[in-house]
């Protein structure tokens, strides 16, 4: 319906006269269509309502072809109906004394329809253009905000790196390295969003998560760990997509750090499934199950995962399973089969 409301037969033409030609042609086509329908109708009820079909014809022609199309449709269809349908057929002469006033009234009413249809068309297109410009402006501001956010995260990470080099106590370097890694993770999530989605309002989750997993596989996972992924491609809001990306980063980083010690081989599986508008993100490994060390109640890892899930409007669940450890985020408490 929205495409139909925005339809304009002359939009694809650049030159003024080509637009005029397209609009006029469209009006003639509308009139020809009316003539065809009226001819079929005359087989059943000839000469009845000779000007009745002119009104929808000029209305459609004006709405989708501007006033020129409406005028062209009016001239052709009105002249045809007067000559071929109004008694006496195939003549512009009148058989009844009331026919001249009848013809004049129908002509004036058809012109009024053209005027109001053109006014409505202009108002509707002006409103749509305003809405489109406002949406583009908001998307531009959002993209700029995400770019600044990414740069700010990178700046914070650099400041932490400088501070770490100034601290002589080696035992403090580990927590600072963890902090730097998490901040860089935030920056990567926003950077990947901007790179994959541009200025679109919604985010296609499939390419976005696939890109993030490829980065994580290269940067965080040892060569002896195989990454398996199964991702449904749906569209979600940018805020939700960022939260999912941050959650995925944190969970995969924990698995890489704790699940496969001493060069242990294994598999890390990532599932993103959607059904009936509800989605679930699962990160599962067949490691030693020691991610629980990073997700103890009140621990930083657990708090971060819970915060990311809350930002996405979802709930966070984590715990050991039969052959490893599972971290999961799902919308509300919906269980997907």
Secondary structure, 3 states (H helix, E strand, C coil): CHHHHCCCCCCCCCCHHHHHHHHHHHHHHHHHHHHHHHHHHHHHHCCCCCCCCHHHHHHHHHHHHHHHHHHHHHHHHHHHHHHHHCCCCCCCCCCCCCHHHHHHHHHHHHHHHHHHHHHHHHHHHHHHHHHHHHHHHHHHHHHHHHHHHHHHHHHHHHHHHHHHHHCCCHHHHHHHHHHHHHHHHHHHHHHHHHHHHCCCCEEEHHHHHHHHHHHHHHHCCCCCEEEEEEECCCEEEHHHHHHHHHHHHHHHHHHHHHCCCCCCCEEEEEEEEEECCEEEEEEEECCCCHHHHHCCCCCHHHHHHHHHHHHCCEEEEEEEECCEEEEEEEECCCCCC
